[in-house]
Amino acid sequence: MAVTLETEQETLIAVLNGEIDHHCAKGMRSAIDEKIESCQPDVLILDFGGVTF
């Protein structure tokens, strides 16, 4: 599972790709949380379009 983090003005977009399972979820959450803390966005968009589950 890969997560790509993009910022556009006051918006953070987390683009998720591949499969999500309990093994990778903690790492993805940590990466998103760290970016939220550093950027302080007004809006968070979680894009699950690339998730194959």
mmCIF entry with sequence, helices, sheets and N, C-alpha, C, O atoms, coordinates in Angstrom:
data_MODEL
# 
_entry.id   MODEL 
# 
_entity.id                         1 
_entity.type                       polymer 
_entity.pdbx_number_of_molecules   1 
# 
_entity_poly.entity_id                      1 
_entity_poly.type                           'polypeptide(L)' 
_entity_poly.nstd_linkage                   no 
_entity_poly.nstd_monomer                   no 
_entity_poly.pdbx_seq_one_letter_code       MAVTLETEQETLIAVLNGEIDHHCAKGMRSAIDEKIESCQPDVLILDFGGVTF 
_entity_poly.pdbx_seq_one_letter_code_can   MAVTLETEQETLIAVLNGEIDHHCAKGMRSAIDEKIESCQPDVLILDFGGVTF 
_entity_poly.pdbx_strand_id                 A 
# 
loop_
_entity_poly_seq.entity_id 
_entity_poly_seq.num 
_entity_poly_seq.mon_id 
_entity_poly_seq.hetero 
1 1  MET n 
1 2  ALA n 
1 3  VAL n 
1 4  THR n 
1 5  LEU n 
1 6  GLU n 
1 7  THR n 
1 8  GLU n 
1 9  GLN n 
1 10 GLU n 
1 11 THR n 
1 12 LEU n 
1 13 ILE n 
1 14 ALA n 
1 15 VAL n 
1 16 LEU n 
1 17 ASN n 
1 18 GLY n 
1 19 GLU n 
1 20 ILE n 
1 21 ASP n 
1 22 HIS n 
1 23 HIS n 
1 24 CYS n 
1 25 ALA n 
1 26 LYS n 
1 27 GLY n 
1 28 MET n 
1 29 ARG n 
1 30 SER n 
1 31 ALA n 
1 32 ILE n 
1 33 ASP n 
1 34 GLU n 
1 35 LYS n 
1 36 ILE n 
1 37 GLU n 
1 38 SER n 
1 39 CYS n 
1 40 GLN n 
1 41 PRO n 
1 42 ASP n 
1 43 VAL n 
1 44 LEU n 
1 45 ILE n 
1 46 LEU n 
1 47 ASP n 
1 48 PHE n 
1 49 GLY n 
1 50 GLY n 
1 51 VAL n 
1 52 THR n 
1 53 PHE n 
# 
_struct_asym.id          A 
_struct_asym.entity_id   1 
# 
_struct_conf.conf_type_id            HELX_P 
_struct_conf.id                      HELX_P1 
_struct_conf.pdbx_PDB_helix_id       AA1 
_struct_conf.beg_label_comp_id       HIS 
_struct_conf.beg_label_asym_id       A 
_struct_conf.beg_label_seq_id        22 
_struct_conf.pdbx_beg_PDB_ins_code   ? 
_struct_conf.end_label_comp_id       CYS 
_struct_conf.end_label_asym_id       A 
_struct_conf.end_label_seq_id        39 
_struct_conf.pdbx_end_PDB_ins_code   ? 
_struct_conf.beg_auth_comp_id        HIS 
_struct_conf.beg_auth_asym_id        A 
_struct_conf.beg_auth_seq_id         22 
_struct_conf.end_auth_comp_id        CYS 
_struct_conf.end_auth_asym_id        A 
_struct_conf.end_auth_seq_id         39 
_struct_conf.pdbx_PDB_helix_class    1 
_struct_conf.details                 ? 
_struct_conf.pdbx_PDB_helix_length   18 
# 
_struct_conf_type.id          HELX_P 
_struct_conf_type.criteria    ? 
_struct_conf_type.reference   ? 
# 
_struct_sheet.id               AA1 
_struct_sheet.type             ? 
_struct_sheet.number_strands   3 
_struct_sheet.details          ? 
# 
loop_
_struct_sheet_order.sheet_id 
_struct_sheet_order.range_id_1 
_struct_sheet_order.range_id_2 
_struct_sheet_order.offset 
_struct_sheet_order.sense 
AA1 1 2 ? anti-parallel 
AA1 2 3 ? parallel      
# 
loop_
_struct_sheet_range.sheet_id 
_struct_sheet_range.id 
_struct_sheet_range.beg_label_comp_id 
_struct_sheet_range.beg_label_asym_id 
_struct_sheet_range.beg_label_seq_id 
_struct_sheet_range.pdbx_beg_PDB_ins_code 
_struct_sheet_range.end_label_comp_id 
_struct_sheet_range.end_label_asym_id 
_struct_sheet_range.end_label_seq_id 
_struct_sheet_range.pdbx_end_PDB_ins_code 
_struct_sheet_range.beg_auth_comp_id 
_struct_sheet_range.beg_auth_asym_id 
_struct_sheet_range.beg_auth_seq_id 
_struct_sheet_range.end_auth_comp_id 
_struct_sheet_range.end_auth_asym_id 
_struct_sheet_range.end_auth_seq_id 
AA1 1 ALA A 2  ? GLU A 8  ? ALA A 2  GLU A 8  
AA1 2 THR A 11 ? GLY A 18 ? THR A 11 GLY A 18 
AA1 3 VAL A 43 ? VAL A 51 ? VAL A 43 VAL A 51 
# 
loop_
_atom_site.group_PDB 
_atom_site.id 
_atom_site.type_symbol 
_atom_site.label_atom_id 
_atom_site.label_alt_id 
_atom_site.label_comp_id 
_atom_site.label_asym_id 
_atom_site.label_entity_id 
_atom_site.label_seq_id 
_atom_site.pdbx_PDB_ins_code 
_atom_site.Cartn_x 
_atom_site.Cartn_y 
_atom_site.Cartn_z 
_atom_site.occupancy 
_atom_site.B_iso_or_equiv 
_atom_site.pdbx_formal_charge 
_atom_site.auth_seq_id 
_atom_site.auth_comp_id 
_atom_site.auth_asym_id 
_atom_site.auth_atom_id 
_atom_site.pdbx_PDB_model_num 
ATOM 1   N N  . MET A 1 1  ? 0.833   -1.181 0.000  1.00 0.00 ? 1  MET A N  1 
ATOM 2   C CA . MET A 1 1  ? 0.000   0.000  0.000  1.00 0.00 ? 1  MET A CA 1 
ATOM 3   C C  . MET A 1 1  ? 0.866   1.228  0.000  1.00 0.00 ? 1  MET A C  1 
ATOM 4   O O  . MET A 1 1  ? 1.818   1.329  0.774  1.00 0.00 ? 1  MET A O  1 
ATOM 5   N N  . ALA A 1 2  ? 0.545   2.150  -0.854 1.00 0.00 ? 2  ALA A N  1 
ATOM 6   C CA . ALA A 1 2  ? 1.293   3.396  -0.939 1.00 0.00 ? 2  ALA A CA 1 
ATOM 7   C C  . ALA A 1 2  ? 0.346   4.569  -0.736 1.00 0.00 ? 2  ALA A C  1 
ATOM 8   O O  . ALA A 1 2  ? -0.807  4.548  -1.166 1.00 0.00 ? 2  ALA A O  1 
ATOM 9   N N  . VAL A 1 3  ? 0.862   5.578  -0.078 1.00 0.00 ? 3  VAL A N  1 
ATOM 10  C CA . VAL A 1 3  ? 0.096   6.808  0.092  1.00 0.00 ? 3  VAL A CA 1 
ATOM 11  C C  . VAL A 1 3  ? 0.959   7.959  -0.428 1.00 0.00 ? 3  VAL A C  1 
ATOM 12  O O  . VAL A 1 3  ? 2.129   8.092  -0.069 1.00 0.00 ? 3  VAL A O  1 
ATOM 13  N N  . THR A 1 4  ? 0.359   8.780  -1.276 1.00 0.00 ? 4  THR A N  1 
ATOM 14  C CA . THR A 1 4  ? 1.011   9.965  -1.805 1.00 0.00 ? 4  THR A CA 1 
ATOM 15  C C  . THR A 1 4  ? 0.307   11.169 -1.222 1.00 0.00 ? 4  THR A C  1 
ATOM 16  O O  . THR A 1 4  ? -0.920  11.265 -1.271 1.00 0.00 ? 4  THR A O  1 
ATOM 17  N N  . LEU A 1 5  ? 1.082   12.091 -0.667 1.00 0.00 ? 5  LEU A N  1 
ATOM 18  C CA . LEU A 1 5  ? 0.502   13.269 -0.017 1.00 0.00 ? 5  LEU A CA 1 
ATOM 19  C C  . LEU A 1 5  ? 0.788   14.497 -0.864 1.00 0.00 ? 5  LEU A C  1 
ATOM 20  O O  . LEU A 1 5  ? 1.938   14.781 -1.199 1.00 0.00 ? 5  LEU A O  1 
ATOM 21  N N  . GLU A 1 6  ? -0.270  15.220 -1.206 1.00 0.00 ? 6  GLU A N  1 
ATOM 22  C CA . GLU A 1 6  ? -0.171  16.422 -2.016 1.00 0.00 ? 6  GLU A CA 1 
ATOM 23  C C  . GLU A 1 6  ? -0.834  17.578 -1.278 1.00 0.00 ? 6  GLU A C  1 
ATOM 24  O O  . GLU A 1 6  ? -1.822  17.385 -0.569 1.00 0.00 ? 6  GLU A O  1 
ATOM 25  N N  . THR A 1 7  ? -0.294  18.766 -1.445 1.00 0.00 ? 7  THR A N  1 
ATOM 26  C CA . THR A 1 7  ? -0.927  19.940 -0.852 1.00 0.00 ? 7  THR A CA 1 
ATOM 27  C C  . THR A 1 7  ? -1.287  20.932 -1.946 1.00 0.00 ? 7  THR A C  1 
ATOM 28  O O  . THR A 1 7  ? -0.520  21.161 -2.881 1.00 0.00 ? 7  THR A O  1 
ATOM 29  N N  . GLU A 1 8  ? -2.464  21.513 -1.808 1.00 0.00 ? 8  GLU A N  1 
ATOM 30  C CA . GLU A 1 8  ? -2.944  22.569 -2.690 1.00 0.00 ? 8  GLU A CA 1 
ATOM 31  C C  . GLU A 1 8  ? -3.568  23.641 -1.816 1.00 0.00 ? 8  GLU A C  1 
ATOM 32  O O  . GLU A 1 8  ? -4.652  23.443 -1.269 1.00 0.00 ? 8  GLU A O  1 
ATOM 33  N N  . GLN A 1 9  ? -2.901  24.761 -1.682 1.00 0.00 ? 9  GLN A N  1 
ATOM 34  C CA . GLN A 1 9  ? -3.320  25.855 -0.812 1.00 0.00 ? 9  GLN A CA 1 
ATOM 35  C C  . GLN A 1 9  ? -3.541  25.331 0.600  1.00 0.00 ? 9  GLN A C  1 
ATOM 36  O O  . GLN A 1 9  ? -2.581  24.898 1.237  1.00 0.00 ? 9  GLN A O  1 
ATOM 37  N N  . GLU A 1 10 ? -4.748  25.352 1.107  1.00 0.00 ? 10 GLU A N  1 
ATOM 38  C CA . GLU A 1 10 ? -5.045  24.910 2.471  1.00 0.00 ? 10 GLU A CA 1 
ATOM 39  C C  . GLU A 1 10 ? -5.642  23.508 2.518  1.00 0.00 ? 10 GLU A C  1 
ATOM 40  O O  . GLU A 1 10 ? -6.311  23.144 3.485  1.00 0.00 ? 10 GLU A O  1 
ATOM 41  N N  . THR A 1 11 ? -5.393  22.715 1.459  1.00 0.00 ? 11 THR A N  1 
ATOM 42  C CA . THR A 1 11 ? -5.960  21.375 1.353  1.00 0.00 ? 11 THR A CA 1 
ATOM 43  C C  . THR A 1 11 ? -4.848  20.339 1.277  1.00 0.00 ? 11 THR A C  1 
ATOM 44  O O  . THR A 1 11 ? -3.879  20.508 0.537  1.00 0.00 ? 11 THR A O  1 
ATOM 45  N N  . LEU A 1 12 ? -4.993  19.271 2.044  1.00 0.00 ? 12 LEU A N  1 
ATOM 46  C CA . LEU A 1 12 ? -4.085  18.127 1.975  1.00 0.00 ? 12 LEU A CA 1 
ATOM 47  C C  . LEU A 1 12 ? -4.837  16.984 1.315  1.00 0.00 ? 12 LEU A C  1 
ATOM 48  O O  . LEU A 1 12 ? -5.935  16.626 1.739  1.00 0.00 ? 12 LEU A O  1 
ATOM 49  N N  . ILE A 1 13 ? -4.241  16.413 0.275  1.00 0.00 ? 13 ILE A N  1 
ATOM 50  C CA . ILE A 1 13 ? -4.851  15.299 -0.438 1.00 0.00 ? 13 ILE A CA 1 
ATOM 51  C C  . ILE A 1 13 ? -3.984  14.066 -0.226 1.00 0.00 ? 13 ILE A C  1 
ATOM 52  O O  . ILE A 1 13 ? -2.801  14.061 -0.566 1.00 0.00 ? 13 ILE A O  1 
ATOM 53  N N  . ALA A 1 14 ? -4.585  13.019 0.341  1.00 0.00 ? 14 ALA A N  1 
ATOM 54  C CA . ALA A 1 14 ? -3.897  11.743 0.542  1.00 0.00 ? 14 ALA A CA 1 
ATOM 55  C C  . ALA A 1 14 ? -4.442  10.765 -0.497 1.00 0.00 ? 14 ALA A C  1 
ATOM 56  O O  . ALA A 1 14 ? -5.600  10.352 -0.428 1.00 0.00 ? 14 ALA A O  1 
ATOM 57  N N  . VAL A 1 15 ? -3.593  10.400 -1.460 1.00 0.00 ? 15 VAL A N  1 
ATOM 58  C CA . VAL A 1 15 ? -3.976  9.487  -2.527 1.00 0.00 ? 15 VAL A CA 1 
ATOM 59  C C  . VAL A 1 15 ? -3.485  8.094  -2.138 1.00 0.00 ? 15 VAL A C  1 
ATOM 60  O O  . VAL A 1 15 ? -2.283  7.856  -2.026 1.00 0.00 ? 15 VAL A O  1 
ATOM 61  N N  . LEU A 1 16 ? -4.433  7.177  -1.933 1.00 0.00 ? 16 LEU A N  1 
ATOM 62  C CA . LEU A 1 16 ? -4.118  5.825  -1.499 1.00 0.00 ? 16 LEU A CA 1 
ATOM 63  C C  . LEU A 1 16 ? -4.153  4.884  -2.694 1.00 0.00 ? 16 LEU A C  1 
ATOM 64  O O  . LEU A 1 16 ? -5.070  4.949  -3.513 1.00 0.00 ? 16 LEU A O  1 
ATOM 65  N N  . ASN A 1 17 ? -3.143  3.997  -2.796 1.00 0.00 ? 17 ASN A N  1 
ATOM 66  C CA . ASN A 1 17 ? -3.043  3.063  -3.908 1.00 0.00 ? 17 ASN A CA 1 
ATOM 67  C C  . ASN A 1 17 ? -2.741  1.669  -3.400 1.00 0.00 ? 17 ASN A C  1 
ATOM 68  O O  . ASN A 1 17 ? -2.026  1.506  -2.412 1.00 0.00 ? 17 ASN A O  1 
ATOM 69  N N  . GLY A 1 18 ? -3.281  0.664  -4.068 1.00 0.00 ? 18 GLY A N  1 
ATOM 70  C CA . GLY A 1 18 ? -2.999  -0.719 -3.715 1.00 0.00 ? 18 GLY A CA 1 
ATOM 71  C C  . GLY A 1 18 ? -4.024  -1.282 -2.757 1.00 0.00 ? 18 GLY A C  1 
ATOM 72  O O  . GLY A 1 18 ? -5.194  -0.902 -2.776 1.00 0.00 ? 18 GLY A O  1 
ATOM 73  N N  . GLU A 1 19 ? -3.564  -2.199 -1.915 1.00 0.00 ? 19 GLU A N  1 
ATOM 74  C CA . GLU A 1 19 ? -4.448  -2.849 -0.951 1.00 0.00 ? 19 GLU A CA 1 
ATOM 75  C C  . GLU A 1 19 ? -4.261  -2.266 0.440  1.00 0.00 ? 19 GLU A C  1 
ATOM 76  O O  . GLU A 1 19 ? -3.149  -1.914 0.834  1.00 0.00 ? 19 GLU A O  1 
ATOM 77  N N  . ILE A 1 20 ? -5.352  -2.168 1.176  1.00 0.00 ? 20 ILE A N  1 
ATOM 78  C CA . ILE A 1 20 ? -5.304  -1.717 2.562  1.00 0.00 ? 20 ILE A CA 1 
ATOM 79  C C  . ILE A 1 20 ? -5.576  -2.923 3.449  1.00 0.00 ? 20 ILE A C  1 
ATOM 80  O O  . ILE A 1 20 ? -6.580  -3.614 3.277  1.00 0.00 ? 20 ILE A O  1 
ATOM 81  N N  . ASP A 1 21 ? -4.690  -3.171 4.387  1.00 0.00 ? 21 ASP A N  1 
ATOM 82  C CA . ASP A 1 21 ? -4.907  -4.213 5.383  1.00 0.00 ? 21 ASP A CA 1 
ATOM 83  C C  . ASP A 1 21 ? -4.361  -3.723 6.719  1.00 0.00 ? 21 ASP A C  1 
ATOM 84  O O  . ASP A 1 21 ? -3.780  -2.641 6.796  1.00 0.00 ? 21 ASP A O  1 
ATOM 85  N N  . HIS A 1 22 ? -4.543  -4.501 7.748  1.00 0.00 ? 22 HIS A N  1 
ATOM 86  C CA . HIS A 1 22 ? -4.124  -4.052 9.078  1.00 0.00 ? 22 HIS A CA 1 
ATOM 87  C C  . HIS A 1 22 ? -2.612  -3.928 9.214  1.00 0.00 ? 22 HIS A C  1 
ATOM 88  O O  . HIS A 1 22 ? -2.140  -3.267 10.139 1.00 0.00 ? 22 HIS A O  1 
ATOM 89  N N  . HIS A 1 23 ? -1.839  -4.541 8.323  1.00 0.00 ? 23 HIS A N  1 
ATOM 90  C CA . HIS A 1 23 ? -0.382  -4.452 8.399  1.00 0.00 ? 23 HIS A CA 1 
ATOM 91  C C  . HIS A 1 23 ? 0.142   -3.084 7.946  1.00 0.00 ? 23 HIS A C  1 
ATOM 92  O O  . HIS A 1 23 ? 1.122   -2.580 8.495  1.00 0.00 ? 23 HIS A O  1 
ATOM 93  N N  . CYS A 1 24 ? -0.503  -2.495 6.960  1.00 0.00 ? 24 CYS A N  1 
ATOM 94  C CA . CYS A 1 24 ? -0.004  -1.230 6.420  1.00 0.00 ? 24 CYS A CA 1 
ATOM 95  C C  . CYS A 1 24 ? -0.777  -0.011 6.923  1.00 0.00 ? 24 CYS A C  1 
ATOM 96  O O  . CYS A 1 24 ? -0.315  1.117  6.753  1.00 0.00 ? 24 CYS A O  1 
ATOM 97  N N  . ALA A 1 25 ? -1.934  -0.212 7.532  1.00 0.00 ? 25 ALA A N  1 
ATOM 98  C CA . ALA A 1 25 ? -2.790  0.910  7.931  1.00 0.00 ? 25 ALA A CA 1 
ATOM 99  C C  . ALA A 1 25 ? -2.107  1.846  8.922  1.00 0.00 ? 25 ALA A C  1 
ATOM 100 O O  . ALA A 1 25 ? -2.253  3.064  8.820  1.00 0.00 ? 25 ALA A O  1 
ATOM 101 N N  . LYS A 1 26 ? -1.363  1.293  9.878  1.00 0.00 ? 26 LYS A N  1 
ATOM 102 C CA . LYS A 1 26 ? -0.705  2.130  10.889 1.00 0.00 ? 26 LYS A CA 1 
ATOM 103 C C  . LYS A 1 26 ? 0.336   3.049  10.253 1.00 0.00 ? 26 LYS A C  1 
ATOM 104 O O  . LYS A 1 26 ? 0.437   4.220  10.622 1.00 0.00 ? 26 LYS A O  1 
ATOM 105 N N  . GLY A 1 27 ? 1.102   2.532  9.312  1.00 0.00 ? 27 GLY A N  1 
ATOM 106 C CA . GLY A 1 27 ? 2.105   3.345  8.632  1.00 0.00 ? 27 GLY A CA 1 
ATOM 107 C C  . GLY A 1 27 ? 1.497   4.454  7.798  1.00 0.00 ? 27 GLY A C  1 
ATOM 108 O O  . GLY A 1 27 ? 2.000   5.577  7.776  1.00 0.00 ? 27 GLY A O  1 
ATOM 109 N N  . MET A 1 28 ? 0.409   4.129  7.111  1.00 0.00 ? 28 MET A N  1 
ATOM 110 C CA . MET A 1 28 ? -0.278  5.145  6.315  1.00 0.00 ? 28 MET A CA 1 
ATOM 111 C C  . MET A 1 28 ? -0.838  6.234  7.214  1.00 0.00 ? 28 MET A C  1 
ATOM 112 O O  . MET A 1 28 ? -0.722  7.423  6.914  1.00 0.00 ? 28 MET A O  1 
ATOM 113 N N  . ARG A 1 29 ? -1.442  5.822  8.310  1.00 0.00 ? 29 ARG A N  1 
ATOM 114 C CA . ARG A 1 29 ? -2.024  6.790  9.251  1.00 0.00 ? 29 ARG A CA 1 
ATOM 115 C C  . ARG A 1 29 ? -0.940  7.694  9.821  1.00 0.00 ? 29 ARG A C  1 
ATOM 116 O O  . ARG A 1 29 ? -1.149  8.899  9.954  1.00 0.00 ? 29 ARG A O  1 
ATOM 117 N N  . SER A 1 30 ? 0.207   7.130  10.157 1.00 0.00 ? 30 SER A N  1 
ATOM 118 C CA . SER A 1 30 ? 1.309   7.925  10.704 1.00 0.00 ? 30 SER A CA 1 
ATOM 119 C C  . SER A 1 30 ? 1.797   8.952  9.692  1.00 0.00 ? 30 SER A C  1 
ATOM 120 O O  . SER A 1 30 ? 2.039   10.106 10.046 1.00 0.00 ? 30 SER A O  1 
ATOM 121 N N  . ALA A 1 31 ? 1.944   8.541  8.437  1.00 0.00 ? 31 ALA A N  1 
ATOM 122 C CA . ALA A 1 31 ? 2.405   9.463  7.396  1.00 0.00 ? 31 ALA A CA 1 
ATOM 123 C C  . ALA A 1 31 ? 1.415   10.608 7.206  1.00 0.00 ? 31 ALA A C  1 
ATOM 124 O O  . ALA A 1 31 ? 1.817   11.765 7.080  1.00 0.00 ? 31 ALA A O  1 
ATOM 125 N N  . ILE A 1 32 ? 0.126   10.288 7.186  1.00 0.00 ? 32 ILE A N  1 
ATOM 126 C CA . ILE A 1 32 ? -0.898  11.324 7.023  1.00 0.00 ? 32 ILE A CA 1 
ATOM 127 C C  . ILE A 1 32 ? -0.932  12.245 8.240  1.00 0.00 ? 32 ILE A C  1 
ATOM 128 O O  . ILE A 1 32 ? -1.028  13.463 8.090  1.00 0.00 ? 32 ILE A O  1 
ATOM 129 N N  . ASP A 1 33 ? -0.854  11.675 9.439  1.00 0.00 ? 33 ASP A N  1 
ATOM 130 C CA . ASP A 1 33 ? -0.863  12.485 10.666 1.00 0.00 ? 33 ASP A CA 1 
ATOM 131 C C  . ASP A 1 33 ? 0.324   13.440 10.724 1.00 0.00 ? 33 ASP A C  1 
ATOM 132 O O  . ASP A 1 33 ? 0.171   14.598 11.114 1.00 0.00 ? 33 ASP A O  1 
ATOM 133 N N  . GLU A 1 34 ? 1.508   12.963 10.338 1.00 0.00 ? 34 GLU A N  1 
ATOM 134 C CA . GLU A 1 34 ? 2.703   13.826 10.352 1.00 0.00 ? 34 GLU A CA 1 
ATOM 135 C C  . GLU A 1 34 ? 2.541   15.002 9.393  1.00 0.00 ? 34 GLU A C  1 
ATOM 136 O O  . GLU A 1 34 ? 2.906   16.132 9.719  1.00 0.00 ? 34 GLU A O  1 
ATOM 137 N N  . LYS A 1 35 ? 1.991   14.731 8.208  1.00 0.00 ? 35 LYS A N  1 
ATOM 138 C CA . LYS A 1 35 ? 1.796   15.803 7.228  1.00 0.00 ? 35 LYS A CA 1 
ATOM 139 C C  . LYS A 1 35 ? 0.739   16.792 7.715  1.00 0.00 ? 35 LYS A C  1 
ATOM 140 O O  . LYS A 1 35 ? 0.869   17.997 7.496  1.00 0.00 ? 35 LYS A O  1 
ATOM 141 N N  . ILE A 1 36 ? -0.299  16.294 8.369  1.00 0.00 ? 36 ILE A N  1 
ATOM 142 C CA . ILE A 1 36 ? -1.318  17.190 8.935  1.00 0.00 ? 36 ILE A CA 1 
ATOM 143 C C  . ILE A 1 36 ? -0.687  18.108 9.974  1.00 0.00 ? 36 ILE A C  1 
ATOM 144 O O  . ILE A 1 36 ? -0.961  19.308 9.990  1.00 0.00 ? 36 ILE A O  1 
ATOM 145 N N  . GLU A 1 37 ? 0.147   17.558 10.833 1.00 0.00 ? 37 GLU A N  1 
ATOM 146 C CA . GLU A 1 37 ? 0.787   18.374 11.871 1.00 0.00 ? 37 GLU A CA 1 
ATOM 147 C C  . GLU A 1 37 ? 1.717   19.423 11.281 1.00 0.00 ? 37 GLU A C  1 
ATOM 148 O O  . GLU A 1 37 ? 1.781   20.543 11.788 1.00 0.00 ? 37 GLU A O  1 
ATOM 149 N N  . SER A 1 38 ? 2.439   19.080 10.218 1.00 0.00 ? 38 SER A N  1 
ATOM 150 C CA . SER A 1 38 ? 3.390   20.032 9.647  1.00 0.00 ? 38 SER A CA 1 
ATOM 151 C C  . SER A 1 38 ? 2.713   21.088 8.782  1.00 0.00 ? 38 SER A C  1 
ATOM 152 O O  . SER A 1 38 ? 3.171   22.230 8.746  1.00 0.00 ? 38 SER A O  1 
ATOM 153 N N  . CYS A 1 39 ? 1.629   20.735 8.080  1.00 0.00 ? 39 CYS A N  1 
ATOM 154 C CA . CYS A 1 39 ? 0.964   21.668 7.156  1.00 0.00 ? 39 CYS A CA 1 
ATOM 155 C C  . CYS A 1 39 ? -0.219  22.405 7.763  1.00 0.00 ? 39 CYS A C  1 
ATOM 156 O O  . CYS A 1 39 ? -0.531  23.520 7.346  1.00 0.00 ? 39 CYS A O  1 
ATOM 157 N N  . GLN A 1 40 ? -0.892  21.789 8.757  1.00 0.00 ? 40 GLN A N  1 
ATOM 158 C CA . GLN A 1 40 ? -2.091  22.368 9.361  1.00 0.00 ? 40 GLN A CA 1 
ATOM 159 C C  . GLN A 1 40 ? -3.131  22.753 8.301  1.00 0.00 ? 40 GLN A C  1 
ATOM 160 O O  . GLN A 1 40 ? -3.550  23.909 8.245  1.00 0.00 ? 40 GLN A O  1 
ATOM 161 N N  . PRO A 1 41 ? -3.554  21.794 7.455  1.00 0.00 ? 41 PRO A N  1 
ATOM 162 C CA . PRO A 1 41 ? -4.528  22.120 6.405  1.00 0.00 ? 41 PRO A CA 1 
ATOM 163 C C  . PRO A 1 41 ? -5.929  22.373 6.978  1.00 0.00 ? 41 PRO A C  1 
ATOM 164 O O  . PRO A 1 41 ? -6.268  21.905 8.064  1.00 0.00 ? 41 PRO A O  1 
ATOM 165 N N  . ASP A 1 42 ? -6.724  23.122 6.219  1.00 0.00 ? 42 ASP A N  1 
ATOM 166 C CA . ASP A 1 42 ? -8.123  23.337 6.586  1.00 0.00 ? 42 ASP A CA 1 
ATOM 167 C C  . ASP A 1 42 ? -8.985  22.156 6.154  1.00 0.00 ? 42 ASP A C  1 
ATOM 168 O O  . ASP A 1 42 ? -10.005 21.860 6.777  1.00 0.00 ? 42 ASP A O  1 
ATOM 169 N N  . VAL A 1 43 ? -8.564  21.479 5.076  1.00 0.00 ? 43 VAL A N  1 
ATOM 170 C CA . VAL A 1 43 ? -9.341  20.386 4.488  1.00 0.00 ? 43 VAL A CA 1 
ATOM 171 C C  . VAL A 1 43 ? -8.418  19.196 4.249  1.00 0.00 ? 43 VAL A C  1 
ATOM 172 O O  . VAL A 1 43 ? -7.281  19.358 3.807  1.00 0.00 ? 43 VAL A O  1 
ATOM 173 N N  . LEU A 1 44 ? -8.922  17.997 4.546  1.00 0.00 ? 44 LEU A N  1 
ATOM 174 C CA . LEU A 1 44 ? -8.225  16.749 4.233  1.00 0.00 ? 44 LEU A CA 1 
ATOM 175 C C  . LEU A 1 44 ? -9.103  15.944 3.293  1.00 0.00 ? 44 LEU A C  1 
ATOM 176 O O  . LEU A 1 44 ? -10.261 15.661 3.603  1.00 0.00 ? 44 LEU A O  1 
ATOM 177 N N  . ILE A 1 45 ? -8.548  15.574 2.138  1.00 0.00 ? 45 ILE A N  1 
ATOM 178 C CA . ILE A 1 45 ? -9.253  14.731 1.184  1.00 0.00 ? 45 ILE A CA 1 
ATOM 179 C C  . ILE A 1 45 ? -8.542  13.383 1.144  1.00 0.00 ? 45 ILE A C  1 
ATOM 180 O O  . ILE A 1 45 ? -7.337  13.322 0.900  1.00 0.00 ? 45 ILE A O  1 
ATOM 181 N N  . LEU A 1 46 ? -9.287  12.301 1.383  1.00 0.00 ? 46 LEU A N  1 
ATOM 182 C CA . LEU A 1 46 ? -8.760  10.944 1.277  1.00 0.00 ? 46 LEU A CA 1 
ATOM 183 C C  . LEU A 1 46 ? -9.269  10.367 -0.041 1.00 0.00 ? 46 LEU A C  1 
ATOM 184 O O  . LEU A 1 46 ? -10.465 10.116 -0.188 1.00 0.00 ? 46 LEU A O  1 
ATOM 185 N N  . ASP A 1 47 ? -8.372  10.157 -0.991 1.00 0.00 ? 47 ASP A N  1 
ATOM 186 C CA . ASP A 1 47 ? -8.728  9.651  -2.316 1.00 0.00 ? 47 ASP A CA 1 
ATOM 187 C C  . ASP A 1 47 ? -8.481  8.144  -2.347 1.00 0.00 ? 47 ASP A C  1 
ATOM 188 O O  . ASP A 1 47 ? -7.334  7.703  -2.416 1.00 0.00 ? 47 ASP A O  1 
ATOM 189 N N  . PHE A 1 48 ? -9.553  7.356  -2.295 1.00 0.00 ? 48 PHE A N  1 
ATOM 190 C CA . PHE A 1 48 ? -9.471  5.891  -2.302 1.00 0.00 ? 48 PHE A CA 1 
ATOM 191 C C  . PHE A 1 48 ? -9.638  5.323  -3.719 1.00 0.00 ? 48 PHE A C  1 
ATOM 192 O O  . PHE A 1 48 ? -9.856  4.121  -3.870 1.00 0.00 ? 48 PHE A O  1 
ATOM 193 N N  . GLY A 1 49 ? -9.542  6.145  -4.736 1.00 0.00 ? 49 GLY A N  1 
ATOM 194 C CA . GLY A 1 49 ? -9.754  5.717  -6.111 1.00 0.00 ? 49 GLY A CA 1 
ATOM 195 C C  . GLY A 1 49 ? -8.809  4.633  -6.578 1.00 0.00 ? 49 GLY A C  1 
ATOM 196 O O  . GLY A 1 49 ? -9.181  3.831  -7.435 1.00 0.00 ? 49 GLY A O  1 
ATOM 197 N N  . GLY A 1 50 ? -7.596  4.578  -6.045 1.00 0.00 ? 50 GLY A N  1 
ATOM 198 C CA . GLY A 1 50 ? -6.616  3.591  -6.471 1.00 0.00 ? 50 GLY A CA 1 
ATOM 199 C C  . GLY A 1 50 ? -6.538  2.369  -5.579 1.00 0.00 ? 50 GLY A C  1 
ATOM 200 O O  . GLY A 1 50 ? -5.652  1.532  -5.756 1.00 0.00 ? 50 GLY A O  1 
ATOM 201 N N  . VAL A 1 51 ? -7.448  2.248  -4.621 1.00 0.00 ? 51 VAL A N  1 
ATOM 202 C CA . VAL A 1 51 ? -7.434  1.116  -3.694 1.00 0.00 ? 51 VAL A CA 1 
ATOM 203 C C  . VAL A 1 51 ? -8.060  -0.100 -4.373 1.00 0.00 ? 51 VAL A C  1 
ATOM 204 O O  . VAL A 1 51 ? -9.177  -0.041 -4.888 1.00 0.00 ? 51 VAL A O  1 
ATOM 205 N N  . THR A 1 52 ? -7.310  -1.206 -4.360 1.00 0.00 ? 52 THR A N  1 
ATOM 206 C CA . THR A 1 52 ? -7.802  -2.425 -5.014 1.00 0.00 ? 52 THR A CA 1 
ATOM 207 C C  . THR A 1 52 ? -8.424  -3.399 -4.041 1.00 0.00 ? 52 THR A C  1 
ATOM 208 O O  . THR A 1 52 ? -9.148  -4.303 -4.459 1.00 0.00 ? 52 THR A O  1 
ATOM 209 N N  . PHE A 1 53 ? -8.162  -3.241 -2.747 1.00 0.00 ? 53 PHE A N  1 
ATOM 210 C CA . PHE A 1 53 ? -8.650  -4.092 -1.686 1.00 0.00 ? 53 PHE A CA 1 
ATOM 211 C C  . PHE A 1 53 ? -8.564  -5.523 -2.117 1.00 0.00 ? 53 PHE A C  1 
ATOM 212 O O  . PHE A 1 53 ? -8.931  -6.420 -1.358 1.00 0.00 ? 53 PHE A O  1 
# 
